[in-house]
């Protein structure tokens, strides 16, 4: 993840992940941005980045929108 998404501007505040922290991956996936970036890396342009909530201090509703977008996109690409 660190190598692939290190230069991605959407998740620049989330990477690098600490490989020695047992909770770092979970806390950084909470807003859905990291998952959406991984999906777009696997299949480019699957998620339109304009549809993502990217502003700092997102509320739970905005985070849930990002997570639902990641789940539905992953289902769409199989």
mmCIF file of the N, C-alpha and C atoms, coordinates in Angstrom:
data_MODEL
# 
_entry.id   MODEL 
# 
loop_
_atom_site.group_PDB 
_atom_site.id 
_atom_site.type_symbol 
_atom_site.label_atom_id 
_atom_site.label_alt_id 
_atom_site.label_comp_id 
_atom_site.label_asym_id 
_atom_site.label_entity_id 
_atom_site.label_seq_id 
_atom_site.pdbx_PDB_ins_code 
_atom_site.Cartn_x 
_atom_site.Cartn_y 
_atom_site.Cartn_z 
_atom_site.occupancy 
_atom_site.B_iso_or_equiv 
_atom_site.pdbx_formal_charge 
_atom_site.auth_seq_id 
_atom_site.auth_comp_id 
_atom_site.auth_asym_id 
_atom_site.auth_atom_id 
_atom_site.pdbx_PDB_model_num 
ATOM 1   N N  . UNK A 1 1  ? 0.843   -1.189 0.000   1.00 0.00 ? 1  UNK A N  1 
ATOM 2   C CA . UNK A 1 1  ? 0.000   0.000  0.000   1.00 0.00 ? 1  UNK A CA 1 
ATOM 3   C C  . UNK A 1 1  ? 0.882   1.244  0.000   1.00 0.00 ? 1  UNK A C  1 
ATOM 4   N N  . UNK A 1 2  ? 1.919   1.238  0.831   1.00 0.00 ? 2  UNK A N  1 
ATOM 5   C CA . UNK A 1 2  ? 2.791   2.405  0.897   1.00 0.00 ? 2  UNK A CA 1 
ATOM 6   C C  . UNK A 1 2  ? 3.471   2.671  -0.442  1.00 0.00 ? 2  UNK A C  1 
ATOM 7   N N  . UNK A 1 3  ? 3.914   1.616  -1.098  1.00 0.00 ? 3  UNK A N  1 
ATOM 8   C CA . UNK A 1 3  ? 4.601   1.774  -2.366  1.00 0.00 ? 3  UNK A CA 1 
ATOM 9   C C  . UNK A 1 3  ? 3.681   2.200  -3.498  1.00 0.00 ? 3  UNK A C  1 
ATOM 10  N N  . UNK A 1 4  ? 2.491   1.655  -3.521  1.00 0.00 ? 4  UNK A N  1 
ATOM 11  C CA . UNK A 1 4  ? 1.556   1.921  -4.612  1.00 0.00 ? 4  UNK A CA 1 
ATOM 12  C C  . UNK A 1 4  ? 0.880   3.280  -4.461  1.00 0.00 ? 4  UNK A C  1 
ATOM 13  N N  . UNK A 1 5  ? 0.484   3.625  -3.248  1.00 0.00 ? 5  UNK A N  1 
ATOM 14  C CA . UNK A 1 5  ? -0.284  4.848  -3.033  1.00 0.00 ? 5  UNK A CA 1 
ATOM 15  C C  . UNK A 1 5  ? 0.535   6.004  -2.464  1.00 0.00 ? 5  UNK A C  1 
ATOM 16  N N  . UNK A 1 6  ? 1.851   5.843  -2.398  1.00 0.00 ? 6  UNK A N  1 
ATOM 17  C CA . UNK A 1 6  ? 2.697   6.874  -1.817  1.00 0.00 ? 6  UNK A CA 1 
ATOM 18  C C  . UNK A 1 6  ? 2.618   8.218  -2.521  1.00 0.00 ? 6  UNK A C  1 
ATOM 19  N N  . UNK A 1 7  ? 2.361   8.222  -3.821  1.00 0.00 ? 7  UNK A N  1 
ATOM 20  C CA . UNK A 1 7  ? 2.312   9.475  -4.574  1.00 0.00 ? 7  UNK A CA 1 
ATOM 21  C C  . UNK A 1 7  ? 0.887   9.922  -4.894  1.00 0.00 ? 7  UNK A C  1 
ATOM 22  N N  . UNK A 1 8  ? -0.106  9.225  -4.387  1.00 0.00 ? 8  UNK A N  1 
ATOM 23  C CA . UNK A 1 8  ? -1.502  9.575  -4.648  1.00 0.00 ? 8  UNK A CA 1 
ATOM 24  C C  . UNK A 1 8  ? -1.884  10.800 -3.814  1.00 0.00 ? 8  UNK A C  1 
ATOM 25  N N  . UNK A 1 9  ? -2.311  11.901 -4.459  1.00 0.00 ? 9  UNK A N  1 
ATOM 26  C CA . UNK A 1 9  ? -2.608  13.123 -3.712  1.00 0.00 ? 9  UNK A CA 1 
ATOM 27  C C  . UNK A 1 9  ? -3.834  13.019 -2.805  1.00 0.00 ? 9  UNK A C  1 
ATOM 28  N N  . UNK A 1 10 ? -4.738  12.112 -3.098  1.00 0.00 ? 10 UNK A N  1 
ATOM 29  C CA . UNK A 1 10 ? -5.950  11.989 -2.285  1.00 0.00 ? 10 UNK A CA 1 
ATOM 30  C C  . UNK A 1 10 ? -5.642  11.381 -0.922  1.00 0.00 ? 10 UNK A C  1 
ATOM 31  N N  . UNK A 1 11 ? -4.677  10.493 -0.862  1.00 0.00 ? 11 UNK A N  1 
ATOM 32  C CA . UNK A 1 11 ? -4.370  9.809  0.398   1.00 0.00 ? 11 UNK A CA 1 
ATOM 33  C C  . UNK A 1 11 ? -2.984  10.173 0.945   1.00 0.00 ? 11 UNK A C  1 
ATOM 34  N N  . UNK A 1 12 ? -2.454  11.299 0.518   1.00 0.00 ? 12 UNK A N  1 
ATOM 35  C CA . UNK A 1 12 ? -1.105  11.679 0.959   1.00 0.00 ? 12 UNK A CA 1 
ATOM 36  C C  . UNK A 1 12 ? -1.030  11.871 2.468   1.00 0.00 ? 12 UNK A C  1 
ATOM 37  N N  . UNK A 1 13 ? -2.145  12.201 3.097   1.00 0.00 ? 13 UNK A N  1 
ATOM 38  C CA . UNK A 1 13 ? -2.150  12.384 4.550   1.00 0.00 ? 13 UNK A CA 1 
ATOM 39  C C  . UNK A 1 13 ? -2.290  11.058 5.303   1.00 0.00 ? 13 UNK A C  1 
ATOM 40  N N  . UNK A 1 14 ? -2.542  9.968  4.585   1.00 0.00 ? 14 UNK A N  1 
ATOM 41  C CA . UNK A 1 14 ? -2.745  8.665  5.221   1.00 0.00 ? 14 UNK A CA 1 
ATOM 42  C C  . UNK A 1 14 ? -1.555  7.716  5.075   1.00 0.00 ? 14 UNK A C  1 
ATOM 43  N N  . UNK A 1 15 ? -0.744  7.924  4.063   1.00 0.00 ? 15 UNK A N  1 
ATOM 44  C CA . UNK A 1 15 ? 0.399   7.051  3.845   1.00 0.00 ? 15 UNK A CA 1 
ATOM 45  C C  . UNK A 1 15 ? 1.663   7.781  4.248   1.00 0.00 ? 15 UNK A C  1 
ATOM 46  N N  . UNK A 1 16 ? 2.658   7.129  4.724   1.00 0.00 ? 16 UNK A N  1 
ATOM 47  C CA . UNK A 1 16 ? 2.827   5.690  4.793   1.00 0.00 ? 16 UNK A CA 1 
ATOM 48  C C  . UNK A 1 16 ? 2.132   5.079  5.999   1.00 0.00 ? 16 UNK A C  1 
ATOM 49  N N  . UNK A 1 17 ? 1.701   3.843  5.829   1.00 0.00 ? 17 UNK A N  1 
ATOM 50  C CA . UNK A 1 17 ? 1.137   3.074  6.932   1.00 0.00 ? 17 UNK A CA 1 
ATOM 51  C C  . UNK A 1 17 ? 2.275   2.524  7.783   1.00 0.00 ? 17 UNK A C  1 
ATOM 52  N N  . UNK A 1 18 ? 2.047   2.461  9.058   1.00 0.00 ? 18 UNK A N  1 
ATOM 53  C CA . UNK A 1 18 ? 3.037   1.907  9.968   1.00 0.00 ? 18 UNK A CA 1 
ATOM 54  C C  . UNK A 1 18 ? 2.849   0.396  10.033  1.00 0.00 ? 18 UNK A C  1 
ATOM 55  N N  . UNK A 1 19 ? 3.788   -0.382 9.491   1.00 0.00 ? 19 UNK A N  1 
ATOM 56  C CA . UNK A 1 19 ? 3.606   -1.833 9.470   1.00 0.00 ? 19 UNK A CA 1 
ATOM 57  C C  . UNK A 1 19 ? 3.681   -2.482 10.856  1.00 0.00 ? 19 UNK A C  1 
ATOM 58  N N  . UNK A 1 20 ? 4.164   -1.770 11.831  1.00 0.00 ? 20 UNK A N  1 
ATOM 59  C CA . UNK A 1 20 ? 4.296   -2.335 13.175  1.00 0.00 ? 20 UNK A CA 1 
ATOM 60  C C  . UNK A 1 20 ? 3.140   -1.968 14.084  1.00 0.00 ? 20 UNK A C  1 
ATOM 61  N N  . UNK A 1 21 ? 2.239   -1.122 13.614  1.00 0.00 ? 21 UNK A N  1 
ATOM 62  C CA . UNK A 1 21 ? 1.083   -0.738 14.419  1.00 0.00 ? 21 UNK A CA 1 
ATOM 63  C C  . UNK A 1 21 ? -0.076  -1.682 14.114  1.00 0.00 ? 21 UNK A C  1 
ATOM 64  N N  . UNK A 1 22 ? -0.649  -2.308 15.128  1.00 0.00 ? 22 UNK A N  1 
ATOM 65  C CA . UNK A 1 22 ? -1.739  -3.249 14.872  1.00 0.00 ? 22 UNK A CA 1 
ATOM 66  C C  . UNK A 1 22 ? -3.052  -2.576 14.456  1.00 0.00 ? 22 UNK A C  1 
ATOM 67  N N  . UNK A 1 23 ? -3.190  -1.280 14.681  1.00 0.00 ? 23 UNK A N  1 
ATOM 68  C CA . UNK A 1 23 ? -4.458  -0.610 14.372  1.00 0.00 ? 23 UNK A CA 1 
ATOM 69  C C  . UNK A 1 23 ? -4.333  0.459  13.291  1.00 0.00 ? 23 UNK A C  1 
ATOM 70  N N  . UNK A 1 24 ? -3.140  0.718  12.801  1.00 0.00 ? 24 UNK A N  1 
ATOM 71  C CA . UNK A 1 24 ? -2.941  1.805  11.842  1.00 0.00 ? 24 UNK A CA 1 
ATOM 72  C C  . UNK A 1 24 ? -3.769  1.615  10.576  1.00 0.00 ? 24 UNK A C  1 
ATOM 73  N N  . UNK A 1 25 ? -3.772  0.423  10.020  1.00 0.00 ? 25 UNK A N  1 
ATOM 74  C CA . UNK A 1 25 ? -4.541  0.160  8.802   1.00 0.00 ? 25 UNK A CA 1 
ATOM 75  C C  . UNK A 1 25 ? -6.027  0.406  9.034   1.00 0.00 ? 25 UNK A C  1 
ATOM 76  N N  . UNK A 1 26 ? -6.547  -0.040 10.157  1.00 0.00 ? 26 UNK A N  1 
ATOM 77  C CA . UNK A 1 26 ? -7.978  0.107  10.437  1.00 0.00 ? 26 UNK A CA 1 
ATOM 78  C C  . UNK A 1 26 ? -8.372  1.562  10.637  1.00 0.00 ? 26 UNK A C  1 
ATOM 79  N N  . UNK A 1 27 ? -7.563  2.306  11.352  1.00 0.00 ? 27 UNK A N  1 
ATOM 80  C CA . UNK A 1 27 ? -7.904  3.712  11.591  1.00 0.00 ? 27 UNK A CA 1 
ATOM 81  C C  . UNK A 1 27 ? -7.789  4.540  10.323  1.00 0.00 ? 27 UNK A C  1 
ATOM 82  N N  . UNK A 1 28 ? -6.854  4.197  9.452   1.00 0.00 ? 28 UNK A N  1 
ATOM 83  C CA . UNK A 1 28 ? -6.679  4.972  8.228   1.00 0.00 ? 28 UNK A CA 1 
ATOM 84  C C  . UNK A 1 28 ? -7.669  4.580  7.132   1.00 0.00 ? 28 UNK A C  1 
ATOM 85  N N  . UNK A 1 29 ? -8.321  3.439  7.279   1.00 0.00 ? 29 UNK A N  1 
ATOM 86  C CA . UNK A 1 29 ? -9.361  3.040  6.328   1.00 0.00 ? 29 UNK A CA 1 
ATOM 87  C C  . UNK A 1 29 ? -10.743 3.537  6.748   1.00 0.00 ? 29 UNK A C  1 
ATOM 88  N N  . UNK A 1 30 ? -10.839 4.158  7.896   1.00 0.00 ? 30 UNK A N  1 
ATOM 89  C CA . UNK A 1 30 ? -12.139 4.538  8.464   1.00 0.00 ? 30 UNK A CA 1 
ATOM 90  C C  . UNK A 1 30 ? -12.910 5.519  7.600   1.00 0.00 ? 30 UNK A C  1 
ATOM 91  N N  . UNK A 1 31 ? -12.232 6.399  6.869   1.00 0.00 ? 31 UNK A N  1 
ATOM 92  C CA . UNK A 1 31 ? -12.959 7.387  6.066   1.00 0.00 ? 31 UNK A CA 1 
ATOM 93  C C  . UNK A 1 31 ? -13.211 6.925  4.635   1.00 0.00 ? 31 UNK A C  1 
ATOM 94  N N  . UNK A 1 32 ? -12.698 5.761  4.251   1.00 0.00 ? 32 UNK A N  1 
ATOM 95  C CA . UNK A 1 32 ? -12.969 5.185  2.939   1.00 0.00 ? 32 UNK A CA 1 
ATOM 96  C C  . UNK A 1 32 ? -12.051 5.653  1.828   1.00 0.00 ? 32 UNK A C  1 
ATOM 97  N N  . UNK A 1 33 ? -11.246 6.689  2.061   1.00 0.00 ? 33 UNK A N  1 
ATOM 98  C CA . UNK A 1 33 ? -10.397 7.215  0.996   1.00 0.00 ? 33 UNK A CA 1 
ATOM 99  C C  . UNK A 1 33 ? -9.317  6.226  0.584   1.00 0.00 ? 33 UNK A C  1 
ATOM 100 N N  . UNK A 1 34 ? -8.712  5.576  1.542   1.00 0.00 ? 34 UNK A N  1 
ATOM 101 C CA . UNK A 1 34 ? -7.660  4.609  1.239   1.00 0.00 ? 34 UNK A CA 1 
ATOM 102 C C  . UNK A 1 34 ? -8.216  3.438  0.422   1.00 0.00 ? 34 UNK A C  1 
ATOM 103 N N  . UNK A 1 35 ? -9.393  2.973  0.775   1.00 0.00 ? 35 UNK A N  1 
ATOM 104 C CA . UNK A 1 35 ? -10.012 1.863  0.040   1.00 0.00 ? 35 UNK A CA 1 
ATOM 105 C C  . UNK A 1 35 ? -10.355 2.279  -1.391  1.00 0.00 ? 35 UNK A C  1 
ATOM 106 N N  . UNK A 1 36 ? -10.890 3.480  -1.558  1.00 0.00 ? 36 UNK A N  1 
ATOM 107 C CA . UNK A 1 36 ? -11.224 3.962  -2.898  1.00 0.00 ? 36 UNK A CA 1 
ATOM 108 C C  . UNK A 1 36 ? -9.962  4.126  -3.750  1.00 0.00 ? 36 UNK A C  1 
ATOM 109 N N  . UNK A 1 37 ? -8.887  4.601  -3.150  1.00 0.00 ? 37 UNK A N  1 
ATOM 110 C CA . UNK A 1 37 ? -7.630  4.750  -3.884  1.00 0.00 ? 37 UNK A CA 1 
ATOM 111 C C  . UNK A 1 37 ? -7.084  3.387  -4.311  1.00 0.00 ? 37 UNK A C  1 
ATOM 112 N N  . UNK A 1 38 ? -7.214  2.388  -3.455  1.00 0.00 ? 38 UNK A N  1 
ATOM 113 C CA . UNK A 1 38 ? -6.764  1.039  -3.815  1.00 0.00 ? 38 UNK A CA 1 
ATOM 114 C C  . UNK A 1 38 ? -7.589  0.461  -4.960  1.00 0.00 ? 38 UNK A C  1 
ATOM 115 N N  . UNK A 1 39 ? -8.881  0.696  -4.925  1.00 0.00 ? 39 UNK A N  1 
ATOM 116 C CA . UNK A 1 39 ? -9.741  0.210  -6.015  1.00 0.00 ? 39 UNK A CA 1 
ATOM 117 C C  . UNK A 1 39 ? -9.373  0.893  -7.318  1.00 0.00 ? 39 UNK A C  1 
ATOM 118 N N  . UNK A 1 40 ? -9.144  2.201  -7.281  1.00 0.00 ? 40 UNK A N  1 
ATOM 119 C CA . UNK A 1 40 ? -8.762  2.915  -8.494  1.00 0.00 ? 40 UNK A CA 1 
ATOM 120 C C  . UNK A 1 40 ? -7.387  2.497  -8.995  1.00 0.00 ? 40 UNK A C  1 
ATOM 121 N N  . UNK A 1 41 ? -6.523  2.074  -8.111  1.00 0.00 ? 41 UNK A N  1 
ATOM 122 C CA . UNK A 1 41 ? -5.227  1.585  -8.552  1.00 0.00 ? 41 UNK A CA 1 
ATOM 123 C C  . UNK A 1 41 ? -5.366  0.224  -9.230  1.00 0.00 ? 41 UNK A C  1 
ATOM 124 N N  . UNK A 1 42 ? -6.248  -0.613 -8.712  1.00 0.00 ? 42 UNK A N  1 
ATOM 125 C CA . UNK A 1 42 ? -6.462  -1.942 -9.293  1.00 0.00 ? 42 UNK A CA 1 
ATOM 126 C C  . UNK A 1 42 ? -7.126  -1.844 -10.664 1.00 0.00 ? 42 UNK A C  1 
ATOM 127 N N  . UNK A 1 43 ? -8.168  -1.024 -10.755 1.00 0.00 ? 43 UNK A N  1 
ATOM 128 C CA . UNK A 1 43 ? -8.884  -0.811 -12.014 1.00 0.00 ? 43 UNK A CA 1 
ATOM 129 C C  . UNK A 1 43 ? -9.042  0.700  -12.181 1.00 0.00 ? 43 UNK A C  1 
ATOM 130 N N  . UNK A 1 44 ? -8.182  1.307  -12.985 1.00 0.00 ? 44 UNK A N  1 
ATOM 131 C CA . UNK A 1 44 ? -8.197  2.770  -13.107 1.00 0.00 ? 44 UNK A CA 1 
ATOM 132 C C  . UNK A 1 44 ? -9.558  3.328  -13.518 1.00 0.00 ? 44 UNK A C  1 
ATOM 133 N N  . UNK A 1 45 ? -9.878  4.480  -12.951 1.00 0.00 ? 45 UNK A N  1 
ATOM 134 C CA . UNK A 1 45 ? -11.103 5.240  -13.239 1.00 0.00 ? 45 UNK A CA 1 
ATOM 135 C C  . UNK A 1 45 ? -12.385 4.502  -12.862 1.00 0.00 ? 45 UNK A C  1 
ATOM 136 N N  . UNK A 1 46 ? -12.302 3.581  -11.922 1.00 0.00 ? 46 UNK A N  1 
ATOM 137 C CA . UNK A 1 46 ? -13.511 2.925  -11.436 1.00 0.00 ? 46 UNK A CA 1 
ATOM 138 C C  . UNK A 1 46 ? -14.330 3.906  -10.607 1.00 0.00 ? 46 UNK A C  1 
ATOM 139 N N  . UNK A 1 47 ? -13.658 4.688  -9.784  1.00 0.00 ? 47 UNK A N  1 
ATOM 140 C CA . UNK A 1 47 ? -14.320 5.670  -8.928  1.00 0.00 ? 47 UNK A CA 1 
ATOM 141 C C  . UNK A 1 47 ? -13.913 7.053  -9.389  1.00 0.00 ? 47 UNK A C  1 
ATOM 142 N N  . UNK A 1 48 ? -14.895 7.887  -9.645  1.00 0.00 ? 48 UNK A N  1 
ATOM 143 C CA . UNK A 1 48 ? -14.638 9.285  -9.994  1.00 0.00 ? 48 UNK A CA 1 
ATOM 144 C C  . UNK A 1 48 ? -14.245 10.012 -8.717  1.00 0.00 ? 48 UNK A C  1 
ATOM 145 N N  . UNK A 1 49 ? -13.030 10.530 -8.666  1.00 0.00 ? 49 UNK A N  1 
ATOM 146 C CA . UNK A 1 49 ? -12.541 11.155 -7.435  1.00 0.00 ? 49 UNK A CA 1 
ATOM 147 C C  . UNK A 1 49 ? -13.343 12.389 -7.054  1.00 0.00 ? 49 UNK A C  1 
ATOM 148 N N  . UNK A 1 50 ? -14.070 12.955 -7.993  1.00 0.00 ? 50 UNK A N  1 
ATOM 149 C CA . UNK A 1 50 ? -14.920 14.106 -7.672  1.00 0.00 ? 50 UNK A CA 1 
ATOM 150 C C  . UNK A 1 50 ? -16.099 13.701 -6.799  1.00 0.00 ? 50 UNK A C  1 
ATOM 151 N N  . UNK A 1 51 ? -16.426 12.417 -6.784  1.00 0.00 ? 51 UNK A N  1 
ATOM 152 C CA . UNK A 1 51 ? -17.542 11.935 -5.972  1.00 0.00 ? 51 UNK A CA 1 
ATOM 153 C C  . UNK A 1 51 ? -17.139 11.668 -4.529  1.00 0.00 ? 51 UNK A C  1 
ATOM 154 N N  . UNK A 1 52 ? -15.841 11.705 -4.243  1.00 0.00 ? 52 UNK A N  1 
ATOM 155 C CA . UNK A 1 52 ? -15.356 11.408 -2.898  1.00 0.00 ? 52 UNK A CA 1 
ATOM 156 C C  . UNK A 1 52 ? -15.438 12.634 -1.998  1.00 0.00 ? 52 UNK A C  1 
ATOM 157 N N  . UNK A 1 53 ? -15.717 12.386 -0.734  1.00 0.00 ? 53 UNK A N  1 
ATOM 158 C CA . UNK A 1 53 ? -15.630 13.422 0.282   1.00 0.00 ? 53 UNK A CA 1 
ATOM 159 C C  . UNK A 1 53 ? -14.193 13.428 0.777   1.00 0.00 ? 53 UNK A C  1 
ATOM 160 N N  . UNK A 1 54 ? -13.468 14.512 0.514   1.00 0.00 ? 54 UNK A N  1 
ATOM 161 C CA . UNK A 1 54 ? -12.047 14.533 0.831   1.00 0.00 ? 54 UNK A CA 1 
ATOM 162 C C  . UNK A 1 54 ? -11.660 15.610 1.834   1.00 0.00 ? 54 UNK A C  1 
ATOM 163 N N  . UNK A 1 55 ? -12.587 16.429 2.243   1.00 0.00 ? 55 UNK A N  1 
ATOM 164 C CA . UNK A 1 55 ? -12.187 17.531 3.130   1.00 0.00 ? 55 UNK A CA 1 
ATOM 165 C C  . UNK A 1 55 ? -11.832 17.010 4.524   1.00 0.00 ? 55 UNK A C  1 
ATOM 166 N N  . UNK A 1 56 ? -10.909 17.684 5.188   1.00 0.00 ? 56 UNK A N  1 
ATOM 167 C CA . UNK A 1 56 ? -10.540 17.254 6.544   1.00 0.00 ? 56 UNK A CA 1 
ATOM 168 C C  . UNK A 1 56 ? -11.707 17.416 7.516   1.00 0.00 ? 56 UNK A C  1 
ATOM 169 N N  . UNK A 1 57 ? -11.749 16.570 8.506   1.00 0.00 ? 57 UNK A N  1 
ATOM 170 C CA . UNK A 1 57 ? -12.805 16.647 9.507   1.00 0.00 ? 57 UNK A CA 1 
ATOM 171 C C  . UNK A 1 57 ? -14.155 16.178 9.007   1.00 0.00 ? 57 UNK A C  1 
ATOM 172 N N  . UNK A 1 58 ? -14.163 15.141 8.197   1.00 0.00 ? 58 UNK A N  1 
ATOM 173 C CA . UNK A 1 58 ? -15.429 14.613 7.677   1.00 0.00 ? 58 UNK A CA 1 
ATOM 174 C C  . UNK A 1 58 ? -16.275 14.052 8.809   1.00 0.00 ? 58 UNK A C  1 
ATOM 175 N N  . UNK A 1 59 ? -17.578 14.234 8.684   1.00 0.00 ? 59 UNK A N  1 
ATOM 176 C CA . UNK A 1 59 ? -18.471 13.638 9.679   1.00 0.00 ? 59 UNK A CA 1 
ATOM 177 C C  . UNK A 1 59 ? -18.746 12.180 9.298   1.00 0.00 ? 59 UNK A C  1 
ATOM 178 N N  . UNK A 1 60 ? -19.448 11.486 10.157  1.00 0.00 ? 60 UNK A N  1 
ATOM 179 C CA . UNK A 1 60 ? -19.703 10.054 9.948   1.00 0.00 ? 60 UNK A CA 1 
ATOM 180 C C  . UNK A 1 60 ? -20.502 9.802  8.671   1.00 0.00 ? 60 UNK A C  1 
ATOM 181 N N  . UNK A 1 61 ? -21.403 10.717 8.322   1.00 0.00 ? 61 UNK A N  1 
ATOM 182 C CA . UNK A 1 61 ? -22.204 10.551 7.109   1.00 0.00 ? 61 UNK A CA 1 
ATOM 183 C C  . UNK A 1 61 ? -21.314 10.592 5.873   1.00 0.00 ? 61 UNK A C  1 
ATOM 184 N N  . UNK A 1 62 ? -20.381 11.525 5.828   1.00 0.00 ? 62 UNK A N  1 
ATOM 185 C CA . UNK A 1 62 ? -19.484 11.642 4.671   1.00 0.00 ? 62 UNK A CA 1 
ATOM 186 C C  . UNK A 1 62 ? -18.563 10.431 4.574   1.00 0.00 ? 62 UNK A C  1 
ATOM 187 N N  . UNK A 1 63 ? -18.077 9.955  5.699   1.00 0.00 ? 63 UNK A N  1 
ATOM 188 C CA . UNK A 1 63 ? -17.229 8.767  5.704   1.00 0.00 ? 63 UNK A CA 1 
ATOM 189 C C  . UNK A 1 63 ? -18.003 7.553  5.210   1.00 0.00 ? 63 UNK A C  1 
ATOM 190 N N  . UNK A 1 64 ? -19.252 7.432  5.630   1.00 0.00 ? 64 UNK A N  1 
ATOM 191 C CA . UNK A 1 64 ? -20.084 6.309  5.202   1.00 0.00 ? 64 UNK A CA 1 
ATOM 192 C C  . UNK A 1 64 ? -20.339 6.371  3.700   1.00 0.00 ? 64 UNK A C  1 
ATOM 193 N N  . UNK A 1 65 ? -20.511 7.565  3.152   1.00 0.00 ? 65 UNK A N  1 
ATOM 194 C CA . UNK A 1 65 ? -20.684 7.698  1.703   1.00 0.00 ? 65 UNK A CA 1 
ATOM 195 C C  . UNK A 1 65 ? -19.451 7.162  0.969   1.00 0.00 ? 65 UNK A C  1 
ATOM 196 N N  . UNK A 1 66 ? -18.267 7.519  1.450   1.00 0.00 ? 66 UNK A N  1 
ATOM 197 C CA . UNK A 1 66 ? -17.034 7.023  0.823   1.00 0.00 ? 66 UNK A CA 1 
ATOM 198 C C  . UNK A 1 66 ? -16.926 5.506  0.934   1.00 0.00 ? 66 UNK A C  1 
ATOM 199 N N  . UNK A 1 67 ? -17.253 4.973  2.097   1.00 0.00 ? 67 UNK A N  1 
ATOM 200 C CA . UNK A 1 67 ? -17.177 3.521  2.291   1.00 0.00 ? 67 UNK A CA 1 
ATOM 201 C C  . UNK A 1 67 ? -18.191 2.790  1.411   1.00 0.00 ? 67 UNK A C  1 
ATOM 202 N N  . UNK A 1 68 ? -19.401 3.319  1.288   1.00 0.00 ? 68 UNK A N  1 
ATOM 203 C CA . UNK A 1 68 ? -20.401 2.707  0.404   1.00 0.00 ? 68 UNK A CA 1 
ATOM 204 C C  . UNK A 1 68 ? -19.953 2.764  -1.051  1.00 0.00 ? 68 UNK A C  1 
ATOM 205 N N  . UNK A 1 69 ? -19.332 3.861  -1.434  1.00 0.00 ? 69 UNK A N  1 
ATOM 206 C CA . UNK A 1 69 ? -18.815 3.985  -2.794  1.00 0.00 ? 69 UNK A CA 1 
ATOM 207 C C  . UNK A 1 69 ? -17.729 2.938  -3.064  1.00 0.00 ? 69 UNK A C  1 
ATOM 208 N N  . UNK A 1 70 ? -16.867 2.710  -2.073  1.00 0.00 ? 70 UNK A N  1 
ATOM 209 C CA . UNK A 1 70 ? -15.818 1.691  -2.215  1.00 0.00 ? 70 UNK A CA 1 
ATOM 210 C C  . UNK A 1 70 ? -16.431 0.297  -2.330  1.00 0.00 ? 70 UNK A C  1 
ATOM 211 N N  . UNK A 1 71 ? -17.410 -0.009 -1.492  1.00 0.00 ? 71 UNK A N  1 
ATOM 212 C CA . UNK A 1 71 ? -18.036 -1.322 -1.522  1.00 0.00 ? 71 UNK A CA 1 
ATOM 213 C C  . UNK A 1 71 ? -18.754 -1.561 -2.847  1.00 0.00 ? 71 UNK A C  1 
ATOM 214 N N  . UNK A 1 72 ? -19.529 -0.584 -3.296  1.00 0.00 ? 72 UNK A N  1 
ATOM 215 C CA . UNK A 1 72 ? -20.280 -0.744 -4.544  1.00 0.00 ? 72 UNK A CA 1 
ATOM 216 C C  . UNK A 1 72 ? -19.350 -0.816 -5.744  1.00 0.00 ? 72 UNK A C  1 
ATOM 217 N N  . UNK A 1 73 ? -18.257 -0.091 -5.715  1.00 0.00 ? 73 UNK A N  1 
ATOM 218 C CA . UNK A 1 73 ? -17.294 -0.152 -6.812  1.00 0.00 ? 73 UNK A CA 1 
ATOM 219 C C  . UNK A 1 73 ? -16.587 -1.504 -6.851  1.00 0.00 ? 73 UNK A C  1 
ATOM 220 N N  . UNK A 1 74 ? -16.254 -2.015 -5.682  1.00 0.00 ? 74 UNK A N  1 
ATOM 221 C CA . UNK A 1 74 ? -15.607 -3.325 -5.627  1.00 0.00 ? 74 UNK A CA 1 
ATOM 222 C C  . UNK A 1 74 ? -16.554 -4.416 -6.148  1.00 0.00 ? 74 UNK A C  1 
ATOM 223 N N  . UNK A 1 75 ? -17.817 -4.301 -5.797  1.00 0.00 ? 75 UNK A N  1 
ATOM 224 C CA . UNK A 1 75 ? -18.806 -5.261 -6.317  1.00 0.00 ? 75 UNK A CA 1 
ATOM 225 C C  . UNK A 1 75 ? -18.919 -5.141 -7.823  1.00 0.00 ? 75 UNK A C  1 
ATOM 226 N N  . UNK A 1 76 ? -18.865 -3.899 -8.328  1.00 0.00 ? 76 UNK A N  1 
ATOM 227 C CA . UNK A 1 76 ? -19.001 -3.658 -9.761  1.00 0.00 ? 76 UNK A CA 1 
ATOM 228 C C  . UNK A 1 76 ? -17.874 -4.241 -10.586 1.00 0.00 ? 76 UNK A C  1 
ATOM 229 N N  . UNK A 1 77 ? -16.672 -4.243 -10.037 1.00 0.00 ? 77 UNK A N  1 
ATOM 230 C CA . UNK A 1 77 ? -15.546 -4.780 -10.815 1.00 0.00 ? 77 UNK A CA 1 
ATOM 231 C C  . UNK A 1 77 ? -15.341 -6.273 -10.549 1.00 0.00 ? 77 UNK A C  1 
ATOM 232 N N  . UNK A 1 78 ? -16.111 -6.812 -9.618  1.00 0.00 ? 78 UNK A N  1 
ATOM 233 C CA . UNK A 1 78 ? -16.058 -8.241 -9.354  1.00 0.00 ? 78 UNK A CA 1 
ATOM 234 C C  . UNK A 1 78 ? -15.017 -8.594 -8.364  1.00 0.00 ? 78 UNK A C  1 
# 
